[in-house]
Amino acid sequence: MDDTFGTTPGGPLPSNGLASDGPRPRRRSFLMNGESAVASVAISVAAILLSGMAALAWWTTQTQRAFLEAGRTEQVRAVGSLLAESAEPLLAGNELSAVRRMVAEAARDHNLSACRIVLPAGVVPGGEVLADANPSLINVQKLPATWAGVPAAPQARAETGAVAVSYPLNIPGRGLARLEISAGFNDPFAIYWQTLAGLGVIGSASLSALLILYRRLRRRLIAFGAVRESLLAMAAGESDAAALAVDRELGPEARAWNEMLTDREKMRRQSIAERAKEVLGARRSAKGDLDIVFDAMSQGLLLVDDKMSVKQANGAAAVFLQAKRDKIQGAALATVIQQAEVLEAVRAVIAGSLRRKTTIEVEQTSQVPVEPGAVPPQDPGNPTSPGVLRFTIRPVRRDDSASAMILIEDITQQRVAEESRNAFVAQATHELRTPLTNIRLYVETAIDEGDKDPALRGKCLNVINHETRRLERIVGEMLSVAEIEAGSIQIKRDDIRLDALFEELKADYASQAADKSIALNFDLPPKLPVIQGDRDKLNLALHNLLGNALKYTPDGGEVTLSVEATDKQLVVSVRDTGIGISPDDADRIFDRFYRAKDPRVSKVTGSGLGLTLAREVVRLHGGDITVQSQLDKGSTFTLTVPTVAEAA
């Protein structure tokens, strides 16, 4: 802190163009720029240290004083106790001179201010002091043979720094006396000043060490302080890099801060230049409203001139054709589109022989479809290709020259949806026709033969009832699928008696299992709880799982339905020994309209909606359905739902 006080630490930033007018003067201060925060911390630490040393000195002095007073008191009491024990036998033996000598020596040796033995008042006329450290105060010259009474208690004296004790003396064969001792206490100032001097030396050493540490850290800490002041100035609205710079000599932190300011200034200027360039470029090549509309279209659009060259292309066309837009514009159409029928239609439009729009659908099986309704990127670097493209070619006349407009649409998902819908209609028709045909046949049989054979009539009615319930489930599935499509499917919670539910399930599929010689096992616990849920929809889900297990299990196989019920959840497992599911199909069997690719599956009727509906229903109850399967060995579907009401 010598010649740097009150100067601007940074000065002009070196060779960065941030300041050309030299350093800006700042308000003069006793401390260097950035040192105020550091110095305040150092002063606070020094003040705390001095306060602590002063408190420690006071506490040490008071503790020493109390300790010395306590020691002096214990010393006087010990001397008094010893004198009392020694004086009693001597006085009993009338060794008066020995007692007086002992009292005087004790007072001299232990620096006692008073030490004497007194008799009761009136024993000896005109006196009661038998022995005293001061011989002139003795007024009893001869010890009486006996006496009576108790010596008067000494009068209390409030003396600061004095200790006074008294001991009763019981002189055998003579009477009672009392030993009185008092001693002064002088503060040992030498000890106090020695202690204070030691603490002063320690405090001075600590302050010196703190000062040395501060001096060593000062440079680095000042750099942080200077950066802090610059940040505060920046927060206050200062933007000039030269005013925010700090002295480079403060260390690497200061240099890093200045470099950051330099980079910030360069980026600011570069940003201004780029914005200006964008504005100028936008003014020079501003797009019209029509071009903006073209780029916003989700359909691809190509404008082809009479030379079969692409004059205009939007971003969607670049996506569909898997090429960059700047490569398409100006290129020959034959290098962009390879389909011969499309090229022939464009030639016919340009030649004038085709004056109406023509639509051509091209299937590209090796390409990945684009999601329906998605707006392709303007200039894709990694385009996504459609599977089926629809090219619509129509003529465009401008300035007496023939040209053609090509509209490109991705209809892959539309084609997939149509195929799925057609397959669903076919499967649903077949599913509905089978129970209706059975109902019609058994109704005719019951009408024709029922009166003659009551047992046959009962069998027909049972089959009609079974097929009616089957038909009801199929219609219910279709309605539920429609609700899922509309997003309006809901569950109606009520108490579900599981014992009755599984009994009905077993009765519905017993005959189907018997027809295929399949062992249908129900592994149920002794007691099933009553759970909360939608009985019809859970029944529909269980029917789908058990019905699929029976459909895809060959004759002579085995299907087992096992149930585990706890206080929190119900777990139903349907295990079969059927054809199994391949790992590729296992990931998709819950997709809508999906059926496994196994040829054996195609021989079994189904809509591809059962498992989708079952999982949707179970998830609405807060549960889920999982599958574990091994090809040609069987599958296990596990349904888990909570036993209490818990929304998905």
ROZA-893638 format. One line per field, with one value per residue (C-alpha): residue number from 1; residue in three letters; x, y, z. Coordinates in steps of 0.02 Angstrom, whole numbers, always signed. Layout:
N
seti: [NUM|...]
markol: [Ala|...]
xx: [X|...]
yy: [Y|...]
zz: [Z|...]
END
This chain:
648
seti: [1|2|3|4|5|6|7|8|9|10|11|12|13|14|15|16|17|18|19|20|21|22|23|24|25|26|27|28|29|30|31|32|33|34|35|36|37|38|39|40|41|42|43|44|45|46|47|48|49|50|51|52|53|54|55|56|57|58|59|60|61|62|63|64|65|66|67|68|69|70|71|72|73|74|75|76|77|78|79|80|81|82|83|84|85|86|87|88|89|90|91|92|93|94|95|96|97|98|99|100|101|102|103|104|105|106|107|108|109|110|111|112|113|114|115|116|117|118|119|120|121|122|123|124|125|126|127|128|129|130|131|132|133|134|135|136|137|138|139|140|141|142|143|144|145|146|147|148|149|150|151|152|153|154|155|156|157|158|159|160|161|162|163|164|165|166|167|168|169|170|171|172|173|174|175|176|177|178|179|180|181|182|183|184|185|186|187|188|189|190|191|192|193|194|195|196|197|198|199|200|201|202|203|204|205|206|207|208|209|210|211|212|213|214|215|216|217|218|219|220|221|222|223|224|225|226|227|228|229|230|231|232|233|234|235|236|237|238|239|240|241|242|243|244|245|246|247|248|249|250|251|252|253|254|255|256|257|258|259|260|261|262|263|264|265|266|267|268|269|270|271|272|273|274|275|276|277|278|279|280|281|282|283|284|285|286|287|288|289|290|291|292|293|294|295|296|297|298|299|300|301|302|303|304|305|306|307|308|309|310|311|312|313|314|315|316|317|318|319|320|321|322|323|324|325|326|327|328|329|330|331|332|333|334|335|336|337|338|339|340|341|342|343|344|345|346|347|348|349|350|351|352|353|354|355|356|357|358|359|360|361|362|363|364|365|366|367|368|369|370|371|372|373|374|375|376|377|378|379|380|381|382|383|384|385|386|387|388|389|390|391|392|393|394|395|396|397|398|399|400|401|402|403|404|405|406|407|408|409|410|411|412|413|414|415|416|417|418|419|420|421|422|423|424|425|426|427|428|429|430|431|432|433|434|435|436|437|438|439|440|441|442|443|444|445|446|447|448|449|450|451|452|453|454|455|456|457|458|459|460|461|462|463|464|465|466|467|468|469|470|471|472|473|474|475|476|477|478|479|480|481|482|483|484|485|486|487|488|489|490|491|492|493|494|495|496|497|498|499|500|501|502|503|504|505|506|507|508|509|510|511|512|513|514|515|516|517|518|519|520|521|522|523|524|525|526|527|528|529|530|531|532|533|534|535|536|537|538|539|540|541|542|543|544|545|546|547|548|549|550|551|552|553|554|555|556|557|558|559|560|561|562|563|564|565|566|567|568|569|570|571|572|573|574|575|576|577|578|579|580|581|582|583|584|585|586|587|588|589|590|591|592|593|594|595|596|597|598|599|600|601|602|603|604|605|606|607|608|609|610|611|612|613|614|615|616|617|618|619|620|621|622|623|624|625|626|627|628|629|630|631|632|633|634|635|636|637|638|639|640|641|642|643|644|645|646|647|648]
markol: [Met|Asp|Asp|Thr|Phe|Gly|Thr|Thr|Pro|Gly|Gly|Pro|Leu|Pro|Ser|Asn|Gly|Leu|Ala|Ser|Asp|Gly|Pro|Arg|Pro|Arg|Arg|Arg|Ser|Phe|Leu|Met|Asn|Gly|Glu|Ser|Ala|Val|Ala|Ser|Val|Ala|Ile|Ser|Val|Ala|Ala|Ile|Leu|Leu|Ser|Gly|Met|Ala|Ala|Leu|Ala|Trp|Trp|Thr|Thr|Gln|Thr|Gln|Arg|Ala|Phe|Leu|Glu|Ala|Gly|Arg|Thr|Glu|Gln|Val|Arg|Ala|Val|Gly|Ser|Leu|Leu|Ala|Glu|Ser|Ala|Glu|Pro|Leu|Leu|Ala|Gly|Asn|Glu|Leu|Ser|Ala|Val|Arg|Arg|Met|Val|Ala|Glu|Ala|Ala|Arg|Asp|His|Asn|Leu|Ser|Ala|Cys|Arg|Ile|Val|Leu|Pro|Ala|Gly|Val|Val|Pro|Gly|Gly|Glu|Val|Leu|Ala|Asp|Ala|Asn|Pro|Ser|Leu|Ile|Asn|Val|Gln|Lys|Leu|Pro|Ala|Thr|Trp|Ala|Gly|Val|Pro|Ala|Ala|Pro|Gln|Ala|Arg|Ala|Glu|Thr|Gly|Ala|Val|Ala|Val|Ser|Tyr|Pro|Leu|Asn|Ile|Pro|Gly|Arg|Gly|Leu|Ala|Arg|Leu|Glu|Ile|Ser|Ala|Gly|Phe|Asn|Asp|Pro|Phe|Ala|Ile|Tyr|Trp|Gln|Thr|Leu|Ala|Gly|Leu|Gly|Val|Ile|Gly|Ser|Ala|Ser|Leu|Ser|Ala|Leu|Leu|Ile|Leu|Tyr|Arg|Arg|Leu|Arg|Arg|Arg|Leu|Ile|Ala|Phe|Gly|Ala|Val|Arg|Glu|Ser|Leu|Leu|Ala|Met|Ala|Ala|Gly|Glu|Ser|Asp|Ala|Ala|Ala|Leu|Ala|Val|Asp|Arg|Glu|Leu|Gly|Pro|Glu|Ala|Arg|Ala|Trp|Asn|Glu|Met|Leu|Thr|Asp|Arg|Glu|Lys|Met|Arg|Arg|Gln|Ser|Ile|Ala|Glu|Arg|Ala|Lys|Glu|Val|Leu|Gly|Ala|Arg|Arg|Ser|Ala|Lys|Gly|Asp|Leu|Asp|Ile|Val|Phe|Asp|Ala|Met|Ser|Gln|Gly|Leu|Leu|Leu|Val|Asp|Asp|Lys|Met|Ser|Val|Lys|Gln|Ala|Asn|Gly|Ala|Ala|Ala|Val|Phe|Leu|Gln|Ala|Lys|Arg|Asp|Lys|Ile|Gln|Gly|Ala|Ala|Leu|Ala|Thr|Val|Ile|Gln|Gln|Ala|Glu|Val|Leu|Glu|Ala|Val|Arg|Ala|Val|Ile|Ala|Gly|Ser|Leu|Arg|Arg|Lys|Thr|Thr|Ile|Glu|Val|Glu|Gln|Thr|Ser|Gln|Val|Pro|Val|Glu|Pro|Gly|Ala|Val|Pro|Pro|Gln|Asp|Pro|Gly|Asn|Pro|Thr|Ser|Pro|Gly|Val|Leu|Arg|Phe|Thr|Ile|Arg|Pro|Val|Arg|Arg|Asp|Asp|Ser|Ala|Ser|Ala|Met|Ile|Leu|Ile|Glu|Asp|Ile|Thr|Gln|Gln|Arg|Val|Ala|Glu|Glu|Ser|Arg|Asn|Ala|Phe|Val|Ala|Gln|Ala|Thr|His|Glu|Leu|Arg|Thr|Pro|Leu|Thr|Asn|Ile|Arg|Leu|Tyr|Val|Glu|Thr|Ala|Ile|Asp|Glu|Gly|Asp|Lys|Asp|Pro|Ala|Leu|Arg|Gly|Lys|Cys|Leu|Asn|Val|Ile|Asn|His|Glu|Thr|Arg|Arg|Leu|Glu|Arg|Ile|Val|Gly|Glu|Met|Leu|Ser|Val|Ala|Glu|Ile|Glu|Ala|Gly|Ser|Ile|Gln|Ile|Lys|Arg|Asp|Asp|Ile|Arg|Leu|Asp|Ala|Leu|Phe|Glu|Glu|Leu|Lys|Ala|Asp|Tyr|Ala|Ser|Gln|Ala|Ala|Asp|Lys|Ser|Ile|Ala|Leu|Asn|Phe|Asp|Leu|Pro|Pro|Lys|Leu|Pro|Val|Ile|Gln|Gly|Asp|Arg|Asp|Lys|Leu|Asn|Leu|Ala|Leu|His|Asn|Leu|Leu|Gly|Asn|Ala|Leu|Lys|Tyr|Thr|Pro|Asp|Gly|Gly|Glu|Val|Thr|Leu|Ser|Val|Glu|Ala|Thr|Asp|Lys|Gln|Leu|Val|Val|Ser|Val|Arg|Asp|Thr|Gly|Ile|Gly|Ile|Ser|Pro|Asp|Asp|Ala|Asp|Arg|Ile|Phe|Asp|Arg|Phe|Tyr|Arg|Ala|Lys|Asp|Pro|Arg|Val|Ser|Lys|Val|Thr|Gly|Ser|Gly|Leu|Gly|Leu|Thr|Leu|Ala|Arg|Glu|Val|Val|Arg|Leu|His|Gly|Gly|Asp|Ile|Thr|Val|Gln|Ser|Gln|Leu|Asp|Lys|Gly|Ser|Thr|Phe|Thr|Leu|Thr|Val|Pro|Thr|Val|Ala|Glu|Ala|Ala]
xx: [+0|+129|+116|-39|-158|-294|-245|-342|-279|-325|-280|-313|-333|-181|-205|-389|-465|-575|-506|-413|-422|-316|-370|-516|-479|-570|-607|-449|-449|-329|-351|-311|-450|-528|-444|-591|-683|-522|-464|-633|-620|-441|-490|-638|-526|-399|-536|-607|-432|-397|-566|-535|-362|-432|-570|-445|-331|-476|-536|-360|-332|-496|-464|-290|-356|-493|-370|-246|-382|-443|-264|-235|-396|-351|-178|-247|-372|-237|-125|-271|-318|-138|-120|-283|-230|-59|-119|-248|-123|+4|-123|-185|-6|+8|+144|+95|+263|+270|+97|+140|+300|+205|+75|+210|+307|+150|+104|+280|+303|+134|+119|-37|-106|-178|-160|-213|-296|-430|-519|-699|-729|-717|-607|-458|-500|-446|-399|-442|-298|-195|-76|-51|+72|+92|+155|+99|-82|-69|-164|-174|-6|-50|-164|-303|-323|-500|-633|-807|-895|-873|-764|-862|-874|-764|-851|-876|-767|-799|-626|-582|-444|-438|-467|-526|-557|-583|-569|-642|-515|-569|-430|-445|-473|-478|-610|-649|-548|-543|-407|-430|-330|-341|-231|-225|-222|-121|-145|+14|+30|+191|+102|-40|+76|+177|+20|-39|+131|+128|-44|+14|+161|+48|-77|+61|+130|-44|-72|+98|+59|-109|-26|+103|-35|-134|+17|+46|-136|-166|-123|-235|-377|-367|-389|-553|-606|-569|-669|-811|-812|-815|-963|-1056|-1018|-1081|-1241|-1262|-1262|-1077|-1041|-875|-745|-604|-693|-728|-549|-433|-245|-162|-22|-144|-122|-194|-371|-361|-289|-426|-559|-486|-480|-662|-707|-611|-704|-868|-834|-785|-943|-1049|-974|-987|-1170|-1205|-1119|-1215|-1381|-1341|-1291|-1452|-1555|-1465|-1477|-1660|-1691|-1597|-1673|-1836|-1955|-2128|-2283|-2299|-2126|-2165|-2325|-2229|-2106|-2247|-2332|-2322|-2338|-2190|-2201|-2096|-2109|-2038|-2004|-2022|-1844|-1886|-1780|-1834|-1855|-1929|-1936|-1995|-1923|-2052|-2006|-1824|-1873|-1979|-1847|-1702|-1600|-1548|-1655|-1511|-1462|-1637|-1666|-1593|-1565|-1643|-1803|-1740|-1597|-1719|-1864|-1826|-2005|-2037|-2226|-2204|-2078|-2194|-2340|-2234|-2177|-2358|-2410|-2267|-2303|-2485|-2555|-2614|-2719|-2791|-2711|-2640|-2613|-2482|-2444|-2270|-2227|-2051|-2033|-1852|-1889|-1952|-2122|-2148|-2271|-2441|-2473|-2291|-2217|-2048|-1896|-1852|-1678|-1650|-1478|-1543|-1712|-1841|-1910|-2091|-2144|-2286|-2285|-2427|-2373|-2504|-2453|-2549|-2509|-2458|-2454|-2347|-2280|-2336|-2215|-2274|-2228|-2288|-2320|-2289|-2371|-2294|-2388|-2343|-2489|-2399|-2497|-2657|-2623|-2581|-2739|-2845|-2769|-2792|-2972|-3009|-2928|-3027|-3191|-3152|-3104|-3252|-3370|-3300|-3305|-3487|-3538|-3475|-3584|-3732|-3717|-3707|-3857|-3960|-3915|-3952|-4113|-4171|-4119|-4211|-4367|-4362|-4305|-4335|-4508|-4449|-4285|-4285|-4101|-4055|-4160|-4068|-3901|-3956|-4010|-3843|-3749|-3863|-3831|-3643|-3639|-3749|-3628|-3485|-3573|-3602|-3417|-3370|-3489|-3426|-3248|-3296|-3385|-3236|-3119|-3228|-3220|-3029|-3021|-3131|-3036|-3197|-3175|-3215|-3231|-3374|-3309|-3407|-3379|-3320|-3343|-3196|-3260|-3415|-3314|-3194|-3337|-3422|-3258|-3229|-3406|-3390|-3233|-3257|-3343|-3215|-3074|-3162|-3188|-2998|-2954|-2862|-2839|-2913|-2851|-2903|-2780|-2877|-2842|-2967|-3033|-3042|-3065|-3195|-3105|-3154|-3168|-3273|-3334|-3384|-3220|-3111|-3215|-3183|-2995|-2992|-3097|-2971|-2823|-2905|-2987|-2819|-2735|-2864|-2862|-2673|-2648|-2650|-2764|-2711|-2621|-2645|-2703|-2688|-2762|-2685|-2731|-2633|-2724|-2649|-2711|-2638|-2653|-2729|-2615|-2694|-2578|-2638|-2509|-2527|-2426|-2469|-2369|-2283|-2232|-2069|-1967|-2001|-2189|-2190|-2148|-2296|-2439|-2521|-2525|-2693|-2739|-2571|-2562|-2406|-2317|-2318|-2412|-2505|-2583|-2660|-2763|-2849|-2981|-2950|-2962|-2797|-2889|-2912|-2744|-2746|-2914|-2866|-2710|-2804|-2939|-2813|-2710|-2868|-2883|-2705|-2627|-2542|-2523|-2354|-2305|-2168|-2161|-2050|-2084|-2163|-2164|-2303|-2340|-2384|-2488|-2490|-2628|-2600|-2728|-2738|-2871|-2927|-2981|-2827|-2840|-2711]
yy: [+0|+129|+228|+135|+221|+319|+272|+182|+3|-49|+90|+59|-123|-176|-192|-233|-72|-52|+116|+244|+394|+324|+276|+361|+444|+374|+444|+443|+329|+273|+94|+21|-17|-181|-179|-107|-272|-364|-230|-229|-415|-398|-256|-356|-505|-396|-315|-484|-546|-393|-406|-590|-555|-419|-533|-672|-555|-500|-677|-740|-601|-635|-821|-799|-683|-804|-948|-854|-802|-980|-1041|-911|-958|-1142|-1099|-997|-1133|-1265|-1159|-1129|-1312|-1361|-1226|-1279|-1461|-1414|-1282|-1388|-1515|-1377|-1272|-1424|-1448|-1263|-1238|-1057|-994|-1132|-1087|-902|-943|-1058|-922|-792|-908|-957|-774|-734|-887|-875|-685|-679|-508|-573|-733|-750|-862|-784|-841|-807|-631|-612|-764|-651|-477|-345|-462|-607|-620|-771|-773|-654|-630|-454|-480|-306|-358|-503|-457|-628|-670|-832|-972|-1003|-1179|-1191|-1076|-1077|-994|-978|-846|-713|-732|-614|-466|-480|-365|-326|-317|-331|-455|-524|-698|-723|-892|-948|-1118|-1170|-1244|-1374|-1379|-1541|-1513|-1324|-1250|-1176|-1049|-989|-971|-819|-797|-667|-641|-510|-543|-433|-441|-508|-372|-446|-606|-510|-402|-553|-640|-484|-461|-641|-617|-454|-542|-679|-551|-452|-609|-656|-484|-490|-661|-595|-446|-556|-671|-521|-453|-621|-640|-458|-462|-608|-550|-375|-450|-530|-369|-269|-391|-377|-188|-202|-322|-200|-61|-171|-206|-18|+8|+33|-47|+30|-109|+13|+73|-105|-167|-199|-189|-332|-334|-399|-576|-706|-675|-493|-539|-670|-540|-415|-548|-591|-408|-403|-556|-482|-321|-416|-522|-366|-283|-443|-460|-283|-315|-476|-395|-256|-384|-481|-324|-277|-454|-463|-301|-364|-537|-518|-658|-623|-685|-825|-895|-892|-988|-1116|-1146|-1165|-1303|-1481|-1543|-1541|-1418|-1416|-1293|-1364|-1259|-1308|-1380|-1505|-1407|-1372|-1185|-1183|-1308|-1289|-1372|-1511|-1566|-1576|-1689|-1805|-1817|-1840|-1696|-1521|-1384|-1287|-1445|-1468|-1293|-1278|-1465|-1574|-1656|-1827|-1815|-1778|-1896|-2067|-2132|-2148|-2125|-1960|-1896|-1947|-1856|-1698|-1706|-1724|-1573|-1466|-1523|-1472|-1645|-1663|-1518|-1589|-1639|-1814|-1911|-2047|-2147|-2218|-2347|-2340|-2491|-2456|-2286|-2235|-2148|-1973|-1950|-1891|-1705|-1666|-1513|-1559|-1449|-1310|-1369|-1542|-1611|-1784|-1800|-1932|-2019|-2072|-2249|-2203|-2037|-1962|-1851|-1731|-1649|-1504|-1375|-1196|-1064|-908|-789|-906|-1041|-1209|-1264|-1393|-1393|-1553|-1575|-1713|-1789|-1926|-2048|-2188|-2175|-2150|-2311|-2403|-2338|-2393|-2566|-2581|-2522|-2645|-2786|-2738|-2734|-2905|-2980|-2900|-2964|-3138|-3127|-3072|-3199|-3350|-3328|-3272|-3428|-3540|-3453|-3476|-3660|-3703|-3604|-3705|-3866|-3819|-3776|-3934|-4062|-3975|-4045|-4222|-4214|-4097|-4134|-4079|-3921|-3882|-3906|-3790|-3658|-3669|-3648|-3503|-3421|-3446|-3376|-3229|-3183|-3204|-3089|-2965|-2965|-2935|-2788|-2724|-2732|-2632|-2501|-2491|-2469|-2327|-2248|-2265|-2182|-2041|-2026|-2045|-2217|-2216|-2343|-2358|-2416|-2533|-2685|-2837|-3010|-3104|-3277|-3252|-3172|-3319|-3446|-3363|-3357|-3543|-3586|-3482|-3573|-3748|-3811|-3729|-3810|-3977|-3967|-3952|-4075|-3934|-3950|-3789|-3760|-3623|-3603|-3491|-3450|-3510|-3334|-3196|-3013|-2891|-2759|-2590|-2576|-2587|-2766|-2772|-2701|-2810|-2960|-2909|-2901|-3073|-3147|-3083|-3158|-3327|-3334|-3300|-3435|-3563|-3505|-3517|-3678|-3837|-3983|-4080|-3931|-3848|-3675|-3621|-3466|-3427|-3288|-3204|-3075|-2960|-2808|-2695|-2784|-2926|-3027|-3142|-3250|-3344|-3475|-3586|-3716|-3641|-3585|-3441|-3271|-3221|-3081|-2967|-2990|-2980|-2794|-2756|-2874|-2737|-2619|-2587|-2703|-2793|-2981|-3088|-3137|-3322|-3417|-3515|-3354|-3311|-3471|-3411|-3277|-3115|-2927|-2878|-2770|-2887|-2861|-2674|-2656|-2766|-2666|-2500|-2558|-2622|-2462|-2360|-2461|-2413|-2579|-2658|-2816|-2895|-3046|-3176|-3298|-3424|-3480|-3656|-3673|-3557|-3388|-3310|-3152|-3066|-2943|-2833|-2712|-2627|-2694|-2518|-2375|-2299|-2203|-2232]
zz: [+0|-50|-211|-271|-150|-237|-416|-548|-548|-722|-839|-1023|-1068|-1168|-1354|-1348|-1409|-1256|-1197|-1299|-1182|-1039|-865|-784|-616|-468|-296|-189|-40|+93|+37|-132|-253|-199|-27|+70|+87|+130|+255|+342|+369|+435|+553|+616|+649|+740|+846|+891|+936|+1047|+1131|+1164|+1236|+1351|+1411|+1437|+1541|+1652|+1676|+1715|+1844|+1930|+1929|+2003|+2139|+2186|+2185|+2297|+2420|+2430|+2461|+2596|+2684|+2683|+2750|+2898|+2940|+2938|+3053|+3172|+3178|+3216|+3351|+3434|+3442|+3511|+3636|+3729|+3808|+3843|+3935|+4029|+4089|+4134|+3999|+3976|+3912|+3782|+3722|+3708|+3613|+3495|+3460|+3425|+3309|+3215|+3187|+3129|+3019|+2933|+2924|+3032|+3074|+3239|+3339|+3522|+3652|+3763|+3920|+3970|+4033|+4223|+4255|+4289|+4348|+4224|+4083|+3970|+3843|+3892|+3742|+3595|+3452|+3521|+3700|+3752|+3733|+3858|+4018|+4102|+4178|+4268|+4215|+4343|+4410|+4344|+4276|+4211|+4065|+3880|+3798|+3708|+3520|+3421|+3344|+3155|+3053|+2871|+2801|+2617|+2583|+2762|+2834|+3014|+3100|+3280|+3364|+3534|+3655|+3783|+3914|+4012|+4198|+4184|+4070|+3898|+3798|+3617|+3485|+3371|+3211|+3074|+2921|+2787|+2600|+2485|+2297|+2218|+2087|+2025|+1978|+1897|+1794|+1745|+1683|+1593|+1516|+1453|+1378|+1300|+1221|+1155|+1088|+1005|+926|+865|+792|+710|+636|+577|+498|+412|+349|+289|+198|+114|+61|+27|-158|-198|-89|-160|-333|-279|-195|-350|-456|-331|-345|-534|-524|-411|-534|-675|-577|-553|-742|-786|-954|-1004|-1004|-965|-809|-754|-780|-632|-610|-702|-572|-440|-503|-623|-560|-612|-782|-808|-763|-888|-1023|-988|-1006|-1170|-1235|-1176|-1270|-1427|-1418|-1392|-1545|-1645|-1594|-1649|-1815|-1843|-1803|-1924|-2054|-2027|-2045|-2205|-2271|-2228|-2321|-2473|-2481|-2388|-2426|-2483|-2395|-2522|-2482|-2297|-2329|-2432|-2291|-2165|-2264|-2201|-2382|-2498|-2643|-2801|-2945|-3108|-3265|-3447|-3446|-3308|-3183|-3005|-2983|-2808|-2664|-2485|-2330|-2323|-2500|-2448|-2303|-2408|-2546|-2423|-2493|-2444|-2512|-2588|-2683|-2750|-2817|-2990|-3008|-3142|-3083|-3137|-3011|-2870|-2910|-2982|-3004|-3191|-3181|-3088|-3216|-3360|-3282|-3260|-3441|-3498|-3396|-3464|-3642|-3621|-3656|-3476|-3414|-3254|-3092|-3079|-2918|-2904|-2747|-2729|-2597|-2525|-2412|-2363|-2287|-2116|-2110|-2046|-1902|-1966|-1947|-1905|-1988|-2063|-2027|-2148|-2193|-2122|-2094|-2056|-2143|-2101|-2254|-2280|-2326|-2445|-2541|-2639|-2784|-2852|-3017|-3089|-3226|-3190|-3328|-3307|-3439|-3580|-3525|-3465|-3291|-3165|-2979|-2880|-2710|-2602|-2454|-2333|-2322|-2232|-2071|-2167|-2262|-2101|-2017|-2164|-2164|-1975|-1988|-2128|-2030|-1875|-1971|-2047|-1880|-1790|-1922|-1903|-1713|-1718|-1850|-1750|-1594|-1700|-1808|-1654|-1576|-1734|-1751|-1569|-1572|-1724|-1638|-1478|-1580|-1683|-1553|-1387|-1354|-1386|-1289|-1137|-1103|-1279|-1256|-1095|-1182|-1322|-1199|-1109|-1273|-1322|-1152|-1170|-1347|-1296|-1157|-1280|-1401|-1260|-1219|-1402|-1415|-1248|-1313|-1467|-1362|-1244|-1391|-1453|-1280|-1280|-1451|-1389|-1225|-1124|-1047|-861|-722|-600|-432|-323|-213|-311|-235|-306|-261|-368|-507|-523|-511|-660|-754|-724|-780|-940|-999|-932|-1089|-1205|-1108|-1112|-1301|-1323|-1184|-1092|-905|-834|-656|-535|-391|-271|-89|+44|+68|-60|-10|-75|-178|-251|-440|-597|-599|-783|-846|-734|-787|-968|-937|-852|-994|-1121|-1028|-996|-1169|-1255|-1150|-1206|-1387|-1407|-1308|-1415|-1373|-1219|-1142|-973|-917|-735|-656|-486|-366|-227|-121|+11|+104|-31|-199|-297|-412|-543|-650|-804|-855|-1008|-1103|-1272|-1423|-1330|-1393|-1475|-1394|-1545|-1529|-1338|-1347|-1459|-1413|-1310|-1461|-1540|-1685|-1671|-1691|-1679|-1839|-1792|-1932|-1799|-1735|-1903|-1894|-1735|-1746|-1652|-1670|-1591|-1464|-1316|-1232|-1271|-1188|-1041|-1000|-1020|-898|-770|-778|-747|-586|-538|-588|-739|-843|-880|-984|-977|-1120|-1206|-1383|-1395|-1205|-1148|-1076|-908|-900|-729|-684|-532|-459|-289|-172|-125|-237|-316|-480|-613]
END
